[in-house]
Every structure is written in structure tokens, then in C-alpha cells.
Amino acid sequence: MTKIAIVTGASSGIGRCEKARLEEAGYKVYNFSRHNCENGTNFIEVDVTDRAAVFEAVDKVVATEGHIDLLVNNAGFGIAGAIETTPIELAKSQIEVNFFGTVNCTQAVLPHMRKQKSGRIINTASVAAVFSIPFQSFYSCSKSAINSFTSALRNEVRTFGITACAVMPGDIKTAFTNNRVKAEGNAAYANQDKSIQVMEKDEINGMSPDSVAKLVKKLALKKHVSPRYTVGFKYKFLVFISRFFSHNFCDKIVGGMYVK
């Protein structure tokens, strides 16, 4: 029986690479996105913040295929700006897409996975969930929420044969950087633009999105998964050593990197 996967945001970047790697592993992969990519297959137009559309799309996949084995929650975007000056509606949209989009898709697949007594959910968090980035606070919050959500989810669904984990990429070179929405600057935060430039330079020189996709493929095929996986040796090292230092020390290190 062919394994069936849903990857949200699979039209570009990390999601597109994930779709290709999972197909390489023998999965039939459905792309839930607002836009299809060139020559994209098994595309269903879905905005993950549209709860009714998400449930309808998942039901369509199950009606066609009879089962759903894997959900990869990847859809998301980033905003940047000072906490004080970020419009509240923009902050809410960040959480709505990155976090509640994940919630919508997860709640849509769970009844089907419970019924079949199997399934895996892989959520996309970020190293920014561990190291909150100044002028990227709401993005960091959305990804920290993903980690907490995933940890709770694992224990809630364990008895149904469903497993879950989160992946935490570091800086990745994708169109995510150019698509970031930036709040208007403020003279009081003169260092905002320089801080964002440092962050975006790291992304432009970051890892290939396929580095995340290779890990997701590996996790899809593993019998058991741990709660969280960091992508990239440098980032694995940073996340590991953060366990041994105070929050105060880690905040100062991050501040030194991004607040110039």
C-alpha cells in the first residue's frame, strides 16, 4: 500500500524539497498551499488559516486514498520589527499562520489517524524557538509555541499509535528571506534595520532547504522519533550547550549577535 503524506507549503523552499524527498521514499505527497509550483503534482489549494478549507482538503485526500500516514506542517512566514512598533494585526497574523495553521491541519488529520491507529506528524519549529531573536520576537514566539504544542501532542496521541516530533532548522537559504514582512521602523529603535540585515545575511548564506528535507525523509521512515531535532551541526551544538548556561547568559550572547 502506497503511503500518503500531506506537506503544507510545499510549493517552494523547504516544503518543496520535502515533497520531493518523500516522493523519493515512495510516498504519494499532497501539497496543501495557496499556490502551486511549476509542474507540481497532487496540489490542493489551501490556506492553512482557513479551518473549513483545511478540513475539507484532508477529507478529500482520505476519501481518495483511504488513509493518511504523514502530515508535515511546514507552511509559514516571517515578520520582523520592534515589539513596540509592530502592528498588532501583523503580530496576530504571524501566530495565526505559523501556529494556528499547524493546529488546524493537525486537528483535521487526527480523527483519521486515530481511526487507523497509526500516523506521524512532523511540525516545523526553528532554532529561534530556543534563542529568541530581537526584532523577530513574534516569529520566535510562534515557533516556541510549536515546540510546546508538539510535546503535549506526543503524549496525548501516544495510545492511538500516532507519533509526533518537531524539526528546528537554523538559517536556511530560501525565498523566506525576501518574503519577510517588516514593520515600519521607529527612530527610537535605530538599530532595528542593522539587526535585521545581520539576520538576513545569515539566512542568505545559510544551509540548503534540502538539508531539512533530508531529515524529514529520515524521520518519516523511522520507527520511533524523539521530541525535537535540530538541523545543522552548528545549530545542534548551540542548542546543546544552551542547556548548560543561564537564560541571562544566552540572552546576552544573542543580543551581542543581533543588536548592533
Secondary structure as GFF3:
##gff-version 3
##sequence-region A 1 260
A	DSSP	beta_strand	4	8	.	.	.	ID=ss1
A	DSSP	alpha_helix	13	24	.	.	.	ID=ss2
A	DSSP	beta_strand	28	33	.	.	.	ID=ss3
A	DSSP	beta_strand	43	45	.	.	.	ID=ss4
A	DSSP	alpha_helix	51	65	.	.	.	ID=ss5
A	DSSP	beta_strand	70	73	.	.	.	ID=ss6
A	DSSP	beta_strand	79	80	.	.	.	ID=ss7
A	DSSP	alpha_helix	88	95	.	.	.	ID=ss8
A	DSSP	pi_helix	96	100	.	.	.	ID=ss9
A	DSSP	alpha_helix	101	116	.	.	.	ID=ss10
A	DSSP	beta_strand	119	124	.	.	.	ID=ss11
A	DSSP	three_ten_helix	127	129	.	.	.	ID=ss12
A	DSSP	alpha_helix	137	157	.	.	.	ID=ss13
A	DSSP	three_ten_helix	158	160	.	.	.	ID=ss14
A	DSSP	beta_strand	162	169	.	.	.	ID=ss15
A	DSSP	alpha_helix	176	179	.	.	.	ID=ss16
A	DSSP	beta_strand	181	182	.	.	.	ID=ss17
A	DSSP	three_ten_helix	187	189	.	.	.	ID=ss18
A	DSSP	alpha_helix	192	204	.	.	.	ID=ss19
A	DSSP	alpha_helix	209	221	.	.	.	ID=ss20
A	DSSP	beta_strand	228	231	.	.	.	ID=ss21
A	DSSP	alpha_helix	233	242	.	.	.	ID=ss22
A	DSSP	alpha_helix	247	258	.	.	.	ID=ss23
###
